[in-house]
């Protein structure tokens, strides 16, 4: 199955919008799809063939080649097309420009967002591949267009690269996990510093917890109305045919962690006309621990003898927070005179490592996350407490 372009449009009450799609002799089955955002609403979909034949929800009653399905949020037509020569006609003319007409007879709101697409069985195949990459790195996309298994030259391939403008892990850490975990499920991530903790004498716990409760409620993952939308920045690229018969393009650097959207649209001269193929998929760059970007501080642990507290905010090579819930994934190596007591997830992107020492002597520990390792120096006499803004840098080895 390949899809023709599916633009996202907005329709208002009383309005009708026509979307044109091209069909060639290479297609043997057509599915015209219309989908909309609000499941409680309903849009009307009518399909008009190149010769003016109109398909409505009642068409299946008189034409066995047509089926119509409607469900909350979408509707589509299936049209079976027998393999015919251009001169054969036992059904409506297939080759040419079709019209998908979207109406609002049943729309109860002022406007509604929708998208249309044409899904086909076809001899023209488009295969897309993106090389895996980490944040702060770049990648390449390769598009292969085949006609009956043979590469097709002369196509025009456009790529829209949608990049998040803010860090997804940063948002999650700012909410202390409320964006993705209900409160009842947060404990499975291990020991953590409760949000809203206030030093004695400033204000009561009850007064401190109220804003936190309101914040957690506003960021509840179970509330669709409060869903967080991350702004995207789109960049349009043109893929060029290379010696391997792939249409390739270099993608921009992955600056933020999160979900990237890739839209590929190819215009192909084939099948006695011009074929349009479309693909839309998501890509998530992986995050690698960076010793240069991570923030580390060492302080004395109050009331625990010679114990020390190491506070680390893991960041990737682009400076993004690596996230919460990593305490169980850390692999920590300590020397003989040091004992790891516990790791506490602070639920803001930082972690506290409580270390016991037999004597107040310098030491060095190693923290590993995945394939990356950070070496942390422990002074004989660390500072009394961590800096308020926790901005000291570390060096990895």
C-alpha positions in Angstrom: 0.0 0.0 0.0 1.2 3.5 -0.8 -0.5 6.7 0.0 -1.1 9.8 -2.0 -0.6 13.2 -0.3 -2.9 13.8 2.7 -3.0 17.5 3.5 -4.3 18.6 6.9 -7.1 21.2 6.4 -9.8 23.0 8.4 -13.4 23.1 7.3 -16.2 25.4 8.7 -19.9 24.9 8.9 -21.6 25.2 5.5 -18.3 24.8 3.7 -17.3 22.2 1.0 -13.7 21.4 0.2 -12.5 19.5 -2.8 -9.2 17.5 -2.7 -7.8 16.3 -6.1 -5.8 13.1 -6.4 -4.3 11.5 -9.5 -4.8 7.8 -10.5 -2.9 6.0 -13.3 -3.2 2.6 -15.0 -0.9 1.0 -12.4 -3.6 1.1 -9.6 -5.8 -1.9 -9.0 -7.6 -1.0 -5.8 -8.4 2.4 -4.4 -9.3 3.5 -0.8 -10.3 7.1 -0.4 -10.0 8.0 3.3 -11.1 11.1 5.3 -10.3 11.4 9.0 -11.0 14.2 11.5 -10.0 15.1 15.0 -13.3 15.2 17.1 -14.8 11.7 17.4 -18.1 13.2 18.3 -18.4 15.0 15.0 -19.1 13.7 11.5 -18.0 14.9 8.1 -19.5 13.9 4.7 -17.3 12.3 2.1 -18.2 12.0 -1.6 -15.9 10.8 -4.3 -16.1 11.9 -7.9 -14.4 9.9 -10.7 -12.6 11.5 -13.7 -15.7 11.0 -15.9 -18.0 12.6 -13.4 -19.3 9.4 -11.7 -20.3 10.3 -8.2 -19.9 7.8 -5.3 -22.0 8.3 -2.1 -22.6 6.2 1.0 -25.5 4.6 -1.0 -23.4 3.5 -3.9 -22.6 0.0 -2.5 -26.4 -0.8 -2.9 -26.0 -0.7 -6.7 -22.3 -1.4 -7.3 -20.5 -4.4 -6.0 -17.1 -2.9 -6.8 -17.7 -0.2 -4.1 -17.9 -0.4 -0.3 -18.3 2.4 2.2 -17.4 2.4 5.9 -17.9 5.2 8.5 -16.8 5.1 12.1 -16.2 7.8 14.8 -13.4 9.9 13.4 -13.1 8.6 9.9 -14.9 7.4 6.7 -13.6 5.7 3.6 -14.6 4.1 0.2 -13.0 1.0 -1.2 -13.1 0.7 -5.0 -12.0 -2.5 -6.7 -10.6 -1.8 -10.2 -10.3 -4.7 -12.6 -7.1 -4.9 -14.7 -8.2 -3.3 -18.0 -6.7 -1.7 -21.0 -7.4 2.0 -21.6 -10.1 1.3 -24.1 -12.0 -1.3 -21.8 -14.9 0.1 -19.8 -17.0 -2.0 -17.4 -16.8 0.5 -14.6 -16.2 4.3 -14.3 -13.1 5.7 -15.9 -10.2 5.1 -13.5 -7.2 6.9 -15.1 -7.2 10.6 -14.4 -7.9 13.1 -11.6 -10.4 12.1 -8.9 -12.0 14.5 -6.5 -12.6 13.8 -2.8 -15.4 16.2 -1.7 -15.7 16.9 2.1 -18.9 18.4 3.4 -20.3 19.5 6.7 -24.0 18.5 6.7 -23.7 16.8 10.1 -21.0 19.1 11.6 -22.2 20.6 15.0 -19.2 22.7 15.8 -17.9 25.9 14.1 -15.0 24.1 12.4 -13.2 20.9 12.3 -9.7 19.7 11.3 -9.5 16.9 8.8 -7.1 15.0 6.5 -7.7 13.0 3.3 -5.6 10.3 1.8 -5.7 7.8 -1.1 -4.4 4.4 -0.3 -3.8 2.1 -3.4 -2.6 -1.3 -4.6 -0.1 -0.3 -7.1 3.0 -1.4 -9.1 4.8 1.8 -7.9 6.5 1.2 -4.6 8.2 3.8 -2.4 10.6 2.6 0.3 12.1 5.0 2.8 15.0 4.5 5.1 16.5 6.8 7.8 19.9 6.0 9.4 19.7 5.8 13.2 21.3 8.8 14.9 21.7 10.3 18.4 20.9 13.8 19.5 23.5 16.4 18.4 24.2 14.3 15.3 22.8 14.4 11.8 21.5 11.6 9.6 20.5 10.9 6.0 17.3 9.8 4.4 17.2 7.5 1.4 14.1 7.0 -0.8 13.8 4.2 -3.3 11.1 4.3 -5.9 10.4 1.1 -7.8 8.1 0.2 -10.7 7.5 -3.5 -10.7 10.8 -3.9 -8.8 12.9 -1.7 -11.1 14.3 1.7 -9.9 12.6 4.7 -11.5 14.7 7.8 -12.4 13.4 11.3 -13.1 11.2 11.5 -9.9 10.9 14.7 -7.9 11.2 13.9 -4.2 10.5 16.5 -1.5 11.0 15.9 2.2 9.5 18.0 5.1 11.7 17.6 8.2 9.6 18.5 11.3 11.8 19.1 14.4 10.6 19.7 18.0 11.6 23.1 19.3 11.7 22.2 22.9 13.0 19.1 24.8 10.4 16.4 25.5 12.4 15.1 28.5 12.6 18.7 29.7 8.8 18.9 29.8 8.5 15.6 31.5 11.0 16.5 34.2 9.4 19.9 34.7 6.2 18.1 35.5 8.0 15.6 37.8 6.6 12.8 35.8 3.0 13.8 35.8 2.9 14.2 32.0 3.4 10.5 31.5 2.7 8.7 34.8 -0.4 8.8 37.0 0.6 9.4 40.7 -0.2 5.8 41.6 2.5 4.6 39.2 5.3 6.9 40.0 6.7 4.8 42.8 7.8 2.0 40.5 10.7 4.2 39.4 12.4 3.8 42.7 13.3 6.1 45.6 12.6 9.8 44.9 12.5 13.2 46.5 8.8 14.1 47.0 7.8 17.2 44.9 6.8 20.3 46.9 9.1 19.6 49.9 9.6 22.9 51.7 12.2 23.7 54.4 10.6 24.1 57.9 9.6 27.6 59.0 8.8 28.9 55.5 5.3 27.6 55.1 3.2 24.6 56.0 3.3 21.3 54.0 -0.4 21.8 53.3 0.1 25.2 51.7 3.2 23.9 49.8 1.4 20.8 48.4 -1.7 22.6 47.0 0.1 24.2 44.0 1.8 20.9 43.3 -1.6 19.1 43.4 -3.0 21.6 40.9 0.0 21.3 38.7 -0.2 17.5 38.7 -3.9 17.7 37.9 -3.4 20.1 35.0 -0.6 17.9 33.6 -2.5 14.6 34.0 -1.9 12.2 31.1 -5.5 11.1 31.3 -6.9 14.5 30.3 -7.0 15.0 26.6 -8.1 18.6 26.9 -4.8 19.4 28.8 -2.6 17.5 26.3 0.7 19.2 25.7 1.6 20.0 22.1 5.3 20.5 21.3 5.9 23.2 18.7 7.6 22.0 15.5 9.8 23.7 13.0 9.5 22.4 9.4 12.4 22.4 6.9 11.8 21.4 3.3 14.5 19.4 1.6 15.0 18.0 -2.0 16.3 14.5 -2.4 18.7 13.9 -5.2 19.2 10.6 -7.2 22.5 9.0 -6.3 24.6 6.3 -8.0 22.8 3.6 -6.0 19.5 4.7 -7.5 18.3 6.1 -4.2 16.9 9.6 -3.8 19.0 10.8 -0.8 19.1 14.0 1.3 21.1 15.0 4.4 18.9 15.8 7.4 19.6 18.7 9.8 21.2 18.0 13.1 18.9 16.6 15.9 19.1 19.4 18.4 16.3 18.4 20.7 15.2 15.0 22.1 11.7 13.9 21.2 9.7 12.9 18.1 10.7 14.1 14.7 8.1 14.0 11.8 9.3 13.1 8.3 7.0 13.7 5.4 8.1 12.3 2.0 6.3 13.2 -1.2 7.4 11.9 -4.6 6.1 12.8 -8.1 7.0 10.0 -10.5 6.6 9.9 -14.3 5.2 6.4 -14.8 2.2 4.4 -15.8 1.3 6.6 -18.7 1.0 9.7 -16.5 2.3 11.3 -13.2 2.1 9.2 -10.0 2.2 10.9 -6.6 3.4 8.8 -3.6 3.4 9.9 0.0 4.8 8.7 3.3 4.6 10.1 6.8 6.5 8.6 9.7 8.1 9.5 13.0 11.7 9.2 14.1 13.2 9.4 17.6 16.9 10.0 17.9 18.5 8.2 20.9 20.2 10.0 23.7 23.8 9.2 24.9 25.2 10.3 28.2 27.6 13.2 27.9 30.2 13.9 30.5 30.9 17.3 29.0 27.2 18.4 29.2 26.1 16.6 32.4 26.1 18.6 35.7 27.7 17.2 38.8 28.2 18.5 42.3 29.6 16.8 45.5 28.6 17.7 49.0 28.8 16.3 52.5 25.8 14.2 53.6 24.4 15.8 56.7 24.3 13.6 59.8 25.8 10.5 58.2 29.5 10.6 59.4 31.9 10.8 56.5 29.3 10.1 53.9 29.0 12.2 50.8 26.2 13.1 48.4 26.8 13.2 44.6 24.1 15.1 42.7 24.1 14.5 38.9 21.9 15.9 36.2 22.6 13.6 33.2 22.4 15.3 29.8 23.0 14.2 26.3 25.5 15.5 23.7 23.1 18.3 22.7 22.6 19.4 26.4 19.1 17.9 26.7 18.0 16.2 30.0 18.2 12.4 29.7 15.2 12.1 31.9 13.8 10.5 35.0 13.4 6.8 35.9 17.0 6.0 35.3 18.1 5.1 38.8 17.9 1.3 38.2 19.8 1.7 34.9 22.9 3.4 36.4 25.9 1.1 36.8 28.1 2.6 39.4 31.7 1.4 40.2 33.1 2.5 43.6 36.6 1.9 45.1 37.1 -0.4 48.2 36.9 2.4 50.7 33.5 3.7 49.4 30.1 2.1 49.7 27.1 3.0 47.5 24.1 3.3 49.9 21.3 4.4 47.6 20.4 6.3 44.4 17.5 8.7 44.7 15.5 10.0 41.7 14.7 13.6 42.4 12.1 13.6 39.5 13.4 16.8 38.0 16.1 15.2 35.8 18.7 15.0 38.6 19.7 12.1 40.9 21.3 11.9 44.3 23.9 9.2 45.1 24.5 8.6 48.8 28.0 7.2 49.4 29.5 5.9 52.6 33.3 6.3 53.3 35.5 4.5 55.7 37.7 7.5 56.0 37.8 11.1 54.7 40.1 10.4 51.7 39.9 11.4 48.1 38.2 8.8 45.8 36.9 8.4 42.3 33.7 6.6 41.2 32.5 5.7 37.7 28.9 6.1 36.6 27.8 4.3 33.4 24.6 4.7 31.5 24.4 2.6 28.3 27.7 2.8 26.5 28.8 6.0 28.1 30.7 6.5 31.3 31.5 9.5 33.6 34.3 9.6 36.1 33.4 11.6 39.3 36.1 12.8 41.7 35.2 12.7 45.4 37.3 15.2 47.5 38.4 14.4 51.0 36.5 17.4 52.3 33.5 18.2 50.0 31.4 21.3 50.3 28.7 21.5 53.0 25.8 21.5 50.5 25.1 21.4 46.8 25.0 24.7 44.9 21.4 26.1 44.6 21.5 26.1 40.8 23.6 23.0 40.4 25.7 24.2 37.5 29.1 22.6 38.1 30.4 20.7 35.1 32.1 17.3 35.0 34.6 15.7 32.7 34.2 12.2 31.3 37.0 9.7 30.8 
